[in-house]
Amino acid sequence: MIKNLTDWKTQVYDYNTELIKLLDEKTNLNYLYFGFEIFDGKAIEAPEILFLGINPGRGNGNAEKKILETDQISYLDIFDEVENYRRDYPNTYHLAEKTIKFFRMLNWGEEKILDVFQKKVVKTNFFHLATANMNDLKSVISSVGYWDTYFSRSAYFAIQLINILKPKVVILEGKSVFDYIVTECYQKKVWNDNNYGYLFDGVNNTHIIGYKRSGFTNKNAESFTNKLKEIFE
């Protein structure tokens, strides 16, 4: 049983270390994964916002990485090194750009955005194994007959993190992770025609909201950010 954030970090780090060991020994698809990353930035108690993506992506292609935390959430890098960030982390950059755009649409000034993302945000993913995309992730895990177990364990860790941190809002970055968390774990069907979904977790007093990353129109983005405004007001 996971008791607190420190315990969560230890168990998740150990689990991913063992997973890498299993893959290194048994799969012939080693070229498709690049270690693991658990938190993008620092893990803090009682954050205002918990971002939950699907998986870390390839990153810089370092096959040996075993990352628990980083110095700061990478989304802030776009303020200082836009061109380098675009070049080195093309997939993450577009997600970061979209995320910051949402908060600008809330009429948050740059100073407030920086302050919140530096001090009150936690960013992690449903899966922690680093692959270029979900197809590669499924191929690697399925090649050792481990997909169902891996999914169940990842879901358990994600829900436990929400229960431990009790953030004001969980932002689910994509339809897939929304389905995994809300539809499968909470067993609620709350996706709407504006390509986002919302659920209030009364036990943790947490707002859970997610959006579709692809094909997200300006109208849908406005609907999504209007819901965010309601949450933060």
C-alpha positions in Angstrom: 0.0 0.0 0.0 1.2 3.5 -0.9 1.1 5.8 2.1 2.5 9.2 0.9 4.4 10.9 -1.9 7.8 9.7 -0.8 6.5 6.1 -0.7 4.9 6.6 -4.1 8.1 7.9 -5.7 10.1 4.9 -4.3 7.6 2.3 -5.5 7.2 3.8 -8.9 11.0 4.3 -9.4 11.6 0.7 -8.3 8.8 -0.6 -10.6 10.2 1.2 -13.6 13.7 0.0 -12.9 12.5 -3.6 -12.8 10.5 -3.0 -16.0 13.6 -1.8 -17.8 15.6 -4.8 -16.6 12.8 -7.1 -17.9 12.8 -5.4 -21.3 16.6 -5.4 -21.6 16.6 -9.1 -21.0 13.6 -10.3 -23.0 12.6 -8.0 -25.9 14.2 -7.6 -29.3 12.7 -4.1 -29.6 15.3 -2.3 -27.4 15.8 0.4 -30.0 12.2 1.6 -29.4 12.5 2.7 -25.7 14.7 5.2 -24.0 14.6 4.5 -20.3 12.0 6.2 -18.1 11.0 9.6 -16.7 8.5 9.9 -13.9 8.2 13.6 -13.2 8.9 16.5 -15.6 9.9 19.0 -12.9 9.6 18.5 -9.2 7.0 16.5 -7.3 5.4 18.8 -4.7 2.8 18.3 -2.0 -0.8 19.6 -2.7 -0.1 21.3 -6.1 -2.7 23.5 -7.6 -2.4 21.7 -10.9 -1.4 18.1 -11.8 -0.8 17.6 -15.5 -1.1 14.0 -16.6 0.0 13.1 -20.2 0.2 9.7 -21.8 4.0 9.0 -21.8 7.2 11.0 -21.8 8.1 10.7 -25.5 11.5 10.0 -26.8 13.1 13.1 -25.4 16.7 13.5 -26.3 17.0 9.8 -27.2 19.1 8.8 -24.2 18.5 5.1 -23.9 19.8 4.9 -20.3 17.8 7.5 -18.6 16.2 6.8 -15.2 14.7 10.1 -14.2 12.7 10.6 -11.1 12.5 14.4 -11.2 14.0 17.3 -13.1 15.0 20.8 -12.0 11.9 22.4 -13.5 9.0 21.5 -15.7 10.1 21.6 -19.3 7.1 23.7 -20.4 8.9 26.8 -18.9 11.8 26.3 -21.3 9.8 27.8 -24.1 10.0 31.2 -22.5 13.8 31.2 -22.7 14.9 28.9 -25.5 12.1 28.6 -28.0 14.2 27.7 -31.0 16.4 25.1 -29.2 13.3 23.6 -27.5 11.5 23.3 -30.8 14.5 21.5 -32.3 15.4 19.2 -29.4 11.9 18.4 -28.2 9.5 18.8 -31.1 6.6 16.8 -29.7 6.9 18.2 -26.2 7.3 21.7 -27.5 3.9 21.7 -29.3 2.2 20.4 -26.2 3.9 23.0 -24.0 3.0 25.7 -26.5 -0.7 24.6 -26.4 -0.7 24.4 -22.6 0.8 27.9 -22.1 -1.7 29.2 -24.7 -4.6 27.9 -22.6 -3.4 29.8 -19.6 -2.9 33.0 -21.6 -6.5 32.6 -22.7 -7.5 32.7 -19.0 -6.0 36.2 -19.1 -3.2 35.1 -16.8 -0.2 37.4 -17.2 3.2 36.0 -17.9 4.3 36.7 -14.3 1.4 34.6 -12.9 1.9 31.8 -15.4 5.6 31.6 -14.5 4.9 31.7 -10.8 2.3 29.0 -10.9 4.3 26.7 -13.2 7.4 27.1 -11.0 5.8 26.6 -7.6 2.3 25.0 -7.9 2.4 22.5 -10.8 3.3 18.8 -11.0 3.7 17.1 -14.4 3.8 13.4 -14.9 2.4 10.7 -17.3 0.2 7.7 -17.2 3.0 5.6 -18.5 6.6 6.4 -17.6 8.5 4.4 -20.2 10.0 6.8 -22.8 9.1 5.9 -26.4 8.5 8.1 -29.5 4.8 7.3 -29.5 2.1 5.0 -28.2 2.4 2.5 -31.0 6.1 1.9 -30.0 5.2 1.7 -26.3 2.5 -1.0 -27.0 4.9 -2.9 -29.3 7.6 -3.0 -26.7 5.5 -4.0 -23.7 3.4 -6.5 -25.7 6.6 -8.2 -27.0 7.1 -9.6 -23.6 3.4 -10.4 -22.9 3.1 -7.7 -20.2 0.6 -5.2 -21.6 -2.4 -5.9 -19.3 -0.2 -6.0 -16.2 1.6 -2.8 -17.2 -1.6 -1.0 -17.9 -3.2 -2.0 -14.6 -0.1 -1.0 -12.6 0.2 2.3 -14.4 -3.5 3.0 -13.7 -3.0 2.2 -10.0 0.0 4.5 -9.7 -1.9 7.4 -11.5 -5.0 7.1 -9.3 -2.9 6.8 -6.2 -1.0 10.0 -7.1 -4.2 11.9 -7.5 -5.4 10.6 -4.1 -2.1 11.6 -2.4 -1.7 15.0 -3.9 -5.3 16.1 -4.0 -4.6 18.9 -6.5 -7.2 21.5 -7.2 -7.3 20.4 -10.8 -6.0 17.5 -12.9 -5.5 18.3 -16.5 -5.4 15.2 -18.7 -3.4 15.9 -21.8 -5.3 13.9 -24.5 -8.3 11.8 -25.2 -6.5 8.5 -24.5 -5.3 9.4 -21.0 -8.8 10.9 -20.3 -10.4 7.5 -21.3 -7.8 5.6 -19.2 -8.4 7.8 -16.1 -12.0 8.9 -16.2 -13.8 6.3 -18.3 -11.9 3.2 -17.1 -10.7 4.1 -13.6 -13.5 6.4 -12.4 -16.0 4.6 -14.7 -17.7 7.8 -15.8 -18.6 8.8 -19.4 -18.4 12.6 -19.4 -16.7 13.4 -22.7 -18.7 16.1 -24.6 -19.2 17.4 -28.1 -16.6 20.1 -27.7 -13.8 17.5 -27.5 -13.1 17.8 -23.8 -14.4 16.1 -20.7 -14.9 17.1 -17.1 -15.4 15.3 -13.8 -15.5 16.5 -10.2 -13.8 14.0 -7.8 -15.7 14.8 -4.6 -13.6 12.6 -2.4 -10.4 14.5 -3.2 -12.2 17.8 -3.9 -10.4 17.8 -7.3 -11.6 18.9 -10.7 -10.5 16.6 -13.5 -10.6 18.0 -17.0 -9.1 16.7 -20.3 -9.0 17.7 -23.9 -8.3 16.1 -27.3 -4.8 17.1 -28.4 -5.4 16.6 -32.2 -8.0 18.6 -34.2 -8.8 20.9 -31.3 -10.5 23.9 -32.9 -10.5 27.5 -31.6 -14.1 27.0 -30.6 -13.3 23.9 -28.6 -10.3 25.6 -27.0 -12.5 28.5 -26.0 -15.1 26.1 -24.4 -12.2 24.2 -22.6 -10.7 27.4 -21.2 -14.1 28.7 -20.2 -14.4 25.6 -18.0 -11.0 26.2 -16.6 -12.0 29.8 -15.7 -14.9 28.4 -13.8 -12.6 26.0 -11.9 -10.1 28.7 -11.0 -12.5 31.4 -10.0 
